[in-house]
């Protein structure tokens, strides 16, 4: 049985069907005029061989091509793109099945931040009353490490609402190089969670190593096809409308191996895309369609996710503003557009502009978490622990976010208004009005224990004090203390034998290895 | 046999089952005798009233209280158990009177004139009954004259007054004044409760205590009764 996620009944739509159709037409127009600039030779060749109009713009040190993609190629690609995508998992019960037409939402972590935020709770003494002490959370940013990645995968394994794991933090240990980053990133994550693992790739040369690692875990190539425990994110398009050399190569090679891949674009309204909603939508859709078309030209039937990470620019710095209301609007729009194509949508919510957990973080992330979830994207990434517009990951925040998503999932439960429910409550009402105290309280009890009543906020303190952070921190440590199911010793030994570049300290069965 | 009935009665108090059709905390109890049926059975089997009250009803409520303190039970559980015990006490009442056995105390309770809010008062009533008090619930929007009449004629040990609104709480002061004028003030302990009132207000109008909730009301009444003994 796959994970259930949450099925959104009557998903929220911002756009009319006509508006979606108009955006589609505008994107098709963009793909043929002005088209895309490709800094990737393979992409230019593939489009050229399949009937696109390709012109050399520059043939110097940085060669590039202008690709004008005809509508027919795009429509053929949309036709061959699978409408259902399966993302496997080490524990088959954590499999995710996404159907482009079904608004079933899976909540997923991400993205890859450079900064990891530690927290501690120093004690402060009140100046005017020395006997009064309080503990105040303090947050300390530092560069992320492979140990942090293990810890985050470990906690995410135990977060009830988290359906899949995208690597959260960029590993920047001294012994991590461009050549060994991918294998260590994949192993650290896969060894600490039995949920689906998705990541970008730093170095194309490492693709076969990480794919072979996955094959060793599941038992072979056929098994990996049936249970793709890993998938890839490729931001092959740099907005506006440019195929990047290295990430486009990664997309092409992942597609050749037939593994699931996210074709993602992240334009910024105001700088790398028009500020007007119609403009950013038409452009991001053109960019994603270009990537999907390329994926299907490389390998028809490659499972892809429509990856939309649109964001508005901040007016004070012109940096990303994930906390802006428009960012949620764009994401909801993209979910609708992806559903128009019946392709599962990789969407974004929960990232905030502020740098540390607190009131602003809660308001910004809860707003987008609720709004975007209501639109029914299949794969909602970035939803746990991200702060400072994707620059910072905080495990404590991820634990807090799990509580948010429990509330959101509960909110989306179907209403219980069946014939049986009506008959039961009519009987109840008739009984209760005849009693002297006229209270329904005793009828709460069956619901109270069956999970039909929402749970109170889990980090509510005693009395009037706000102990949310301290209680969430306690919970985080409880989750870290719970064991995770590591890859078994024999497979681990094989992986360390066959896959080069793995850090010995990641082998939990060897002396010095971290559990 | 009587031991079995007592044990079963106590267990059903813990489960909060008033009648056979009630669900308990545990599965599969629907259809089995609950507090009302078991109390009747106990009387038919001539189980002593003292055993029914102390070993089954009070002992069961004691366990419920412990579970509530341990956060294993919530207020609906507490109320369900209290309501079941209240129903048992209603069945036992004529037998107690015939045997000249007194309840823990007699309480008259009302929401004062002009106020129709009664959730808090009803919870207090249920909990007090569950704790073994005999409660006469006068209802809502009760005129001062009616309250005086009940105090005069029925001579309750306690008078509980409830008000939610700042506009109606003044009726509480009028009642304590009227009790004084009628020479009844020292015949009854007056306790007040409700969102509008406070400890300070209780002192201001000369009430004997302010009860923050039903559990506090039980403790307060028990404390007064202990002093009396």
Interface residues (C-beta under 8 A of the other chain):
Chain A: X436 X437 X438 X439 X441 X442 X444 X445 X446 X448 X449
Chain B: X16 X18 X22 X23 X25 X74 X75 X76 X77 X79 X80 X83 X118 X119 X122 X123 X125 X126 X137
